[in-house]
Amino acid sequence: MEVIIILAPFTIILALVFLFLFFKSNNSDQFTNLESESYKILIEDSKRKNDE
């Protein structure tokens, strides 16, 4: 039972760090355009096939 005294604050601190990092990345517009990145591979692949 003594380990709960150590793990509970550690878990809360770790959760707050991840929450801070999520909001930081969200505010820096990292997640604004998720669609175009998946299409870039297809466009580059079709250009490469046309060049051959």
N, C-alpha and C positions, 0 to 999 in steps of 0.2 A: 504493500500500500504506500510505502514511502516514495516509490518511483512516480506516483501520480503528482506529487509535489514538484517534481522536476519536469515531467513531461507536459503538464498542463500549461505552464507559462511558455515553454518552448514551442508548443503547438500554436498558441495564440500569436506569438511573435512571428513565427513562420507564416501563418495565415495573413497577418498584416503586411509582411514584406511582399508576398505574392499579390495581395490586393493593391498595394502601392505600385508595383511594377505593371500590373494590368492597367490601372488608370493612367499611368505615365505613358504607356504605349498607345493607349486609346486616345489620349489627348494630343499625341504627336501625329495623328492621322495615319497610323500604320494600318488600320483595318478599314480604311475607307473604300478602297477599290480592290476587292478580292477576285472579281470576275476576269479582269483583263490579263492577269498573270497566268491564268490557266490557258488562255488562248494564245499567248506568246509562243509557247512551245509548238503549237500547231502551225502557226504562221511561219516560224523559223524552219520547221520541218518541210513545209511545202516549198519554201524558197530554196532549200537545199536540194530537194528533188528536181526542181526546175533547172537548177544550175548544172545538174549532172547530165 
